[in-house]
Amino acid sequence: MAEAPMEPARDLRVAVIGSGFSGLGTAIRLQQQGIENFLVFERANEVGGTWRDNTYPGCACDVMSHLYSFSFAPNPHWKSTFGKQRELFDYLRDCADQFGVRSRIRFRHELTEARWDDLHKRWLLTTTGGNYTAQVLVTGTGYLSEPAIPDIPGLASFEGEVFHSAQWRHDLDLTGRRVAVIGTGASAIQFVPAIQQEVGHLDLYQRTPPWIGPKNDKVNSALQTRLLTSVPGYQRFRRNFNMWGREILAFVMARPALAAKMQKMASDHLKKSVPDERLRAALTPDYIMACKRLLFSDTYYPAIQQPNVELVTDGIAKVTADAVVTADGRERPVDTIILGTGFEAVRRPIAERLFGRDGVSLKEAWSEGMNAHRGTCVTGFPNLFMLLGPNTTLGHSSQVIMIEAQITYLLDALRTMDRRGLASVEVLPDAQRTYNEQLERRLSGTVWNAGNCRSWYLDEHGRNPSIWPTYTWRFRRAARRFDPAEHALSTTEDLRAPVPAAS
């Protein structure tokens, strides 16, 4: 039987990959600017990104909700200071509905390949739901979307249950189980207190202790909600007050000597929470605060001091069919292993699926480390705009600020293309090189690079392709305008043939 002919590709002005904060924010702002010919491609069956996928017990944000939300979509009904997973997930779903962009989203359309066609100045997109072409490609896939699975000998042959915190097994009853938690990062300090009372025994494998400050999460009172809903400008004031207050942290983190002094907040929290000197010593980091991501919790230290929890600081040598064996030879029986091992933050899986000029993949272009221009554009990849690209991670404030700044940059680029009749824009190698040299100078000497730690911010070369090392206002100012002089430009007059259908 002959195969049915493929549906012709739809040609788009803008294709957006992902529907978390980045993709959804882009869709809303595109529509507000009157740009109608765009689609959002989402591999799952709902919006939400990381707040859809991370459903582990205790999952929450550690940035004030008024700041960890769109500036153009304030929510006066946050239940507490810091949003919980379900509340943030609902917020993003509400935004999709409120701004009428849900019809623009193609669910269960995972991008498998995007290839630049230089002749026709188009991206050829292959998705699990069909093929498309687009003039401009926007990736909103984030940097904490693909779980990092540790290479531990024997892990694959473990006969019990194994899962990553980002793929939580809600069907698995942990009551009475002997659980091994590997990792003590941001996810683990939230789910360990949530499951500690439920499990029979919990071995917590710590490679490096994190600095943890008090979270001080408070329920919003009825009076606060009334003020937010009825006093004009009050919520914007609260948001801006928190945003500018956090800029002080950027000043401190750029100066390790000051960060070491501020460390007293976290060390006092540890001392107050853990009276046992030996345990406290094991929980005390040997690096300057914020070299690794600074965490916040009021429940983690109490939970790990309970009788059914053992903190294990010896390295893991291997996993057997029913136990974890540490470097000292001790074998601890276990029937469940939970990986709190983070994400592929400096190895972006999306890079394996993007092919720029001359068929070069983004993975190949980044063989010596990730870098981009303004964290958004990459030479060799025309009309590609990456949201939360290299060096846009914040150690002191809300990622939504960076996302909105990059969307502003994208919108100005689109206006520039319209105004000048441009078919493509590609950042010049010299512009990208100069920008990254400036970044390297700013990063040098900061707590993120000189804080005596090995964090997920760093790549295998010891370079930091993750952190934005200064104030968010500087990034917002830099992203306010798209500068054509930094780019190679081609006009629509250069197009000599009609756009083909992708196949």
RABEL-V620047 format. One line per field, one symbol per residue. ss: DSSP state (@ for helix, = for strand, . for the rest). psi: psi as a letter, one per 30 degrees, with the letter a starting at -180 (. if undefined). A space follows every 50 residues. Layout:
ss=???
psi=???
//
This chain:
ss=.........========...@@@@@@@@@@@@.....=====.......@ @@@......=====...............=.===@@@@@@@@@@@@@@.. .@@@===...=======....======..==========.......=... ....@@@...====@@@..........=====.....@@@@@@@@@.... =====......==.....=..@@@@@@@@@...@@@@@@@@@@@@@@@@@ @@@..@@@@@@@.@@@@@@@@@@...@@@@@@............==...@ @@@@....====...====...====....===..====...=.....@@ @@.==.@@@.=@@@@.......=...=......===......=.....@@ @@@@@@@@@@@@@@@@@@@@.======.@@@@@@@@@@@@@@@...@@@@ .......=.....=..=....@@@@@@@.....@@@=====@@@...... ...
psi=kkkkkkkkkkklekkkjkhaeeeeeeeeeeefggjfillkkkfagllfbf feejglkgkllgkkeffhlkfgikjggkflekkleeeeeeeeeeeeeegh feffkjlhikkfkkkkjfeghlkjkklfglkllkekkkkhfaghfjkkkk ikkfefgkfakkllffhkiffjjfkfljkkkjkhaeeefefefffefele kjkjjkekklkklkehkkkkleeeeeeeffjkfeeeeeeeeeeeeffeee eeffjeeeeeeffeeeeeeeeefjfkeeeeefgjlglkkfelkklkkffe eeefglfgkkkjfklkelkafglkklfgfkkjkkfkkkjhgaliegijff fffkjbkggkleeefgfgkkllkggekkkfikgkjjkhakhgkkgfakfe eeeeeeeeeeeeeeeeeeefhkelkkkkeeeeeeefeeeeeeekflfefh ghljlffkaffgljgekjgakffeeeefgekkjffglkkklfffkfllkl kk.
//
